[in-house]
Amino acid sequence: MASISGLALKRPSVIPGFGLALGFALTYLGLIVLIPLGAMVVKAASLGLPGFWDIVSSPRTLAALRLSFLTALFAASINAVFGVVIAWVLVRYRFPGKRLLDAFVDLPFALPTAVAGIALTAIYAPNGWIGGWLAPLGIKVAYTPLGILIALIFIGLPFVVRTVQPVLEEFDREIEEAAATLGARRAQTISRVILPALMPAILTGFALALARAVGEYGSVIFIAGNIPYVSEIAPLLIVIRLEEFGYAEATAIGTAMLLISFGMLLLVHLVQAWRRRRFGND
């Protein structure tokens, strides 16, 4: 048995170069991701558990973390809905200016985040193009959490559209026709045929938009107003602590964001795994 096991272990890999590729991947992830994150956690650990908890549980830190994660969650949820709608329009319809609209979707990827923040602030300020119309109605966007939400929607929308769009393009239209032949109404076809097939891509786009929104800085600080306890985001608080040479405090807040972000993304992946077990591979 031992000889047979030894022969089995020595059999060549089905994928040529798998060992080398795996080693390169692990090394690259270690150098680029794990080592920097590990260094941040080690720096935060120098405070000790009581010191770490005092910083993380301070009212200002809790307010910044709450604002960052709640607005990121709302923005990703909104993008998960309207991103699917935009992807549907781009895939299923032909109309003048379609290519231009398709190019506009990628604009948040190419536009520097600071430029996006300045542009959004100019538009939604009380004397801006849109803010000027909203101000008489008592709606203030710039320098409020609502402005942060709009900025996060802006930078996160392409993640959902570009994740859902290729899946929708590959969707077999004959399945829709079969559902209609069997008497399914349009709403039933969408809810029971199309959306279940798109759900893995929607969840992936949601997770990407959420991850991007949580750590967004450049496009938010201009429109946020940066008022403590009101419109101060956690990334800005980290920068403030670094400018004050409070490196351990900054890494403590960063570690808290890392743990919360990891928990939220893990939950999304668990939902995806549950769907695969429940409904099978889409």
Summary of the structure (lengths in Angstrom):
residues: 282
radius of gyration: 23.4
end to end distance: 40.2
largest distance: 83.6
contacts: 834
relative contact order: 0.13
helix: 79%
strand: 0%
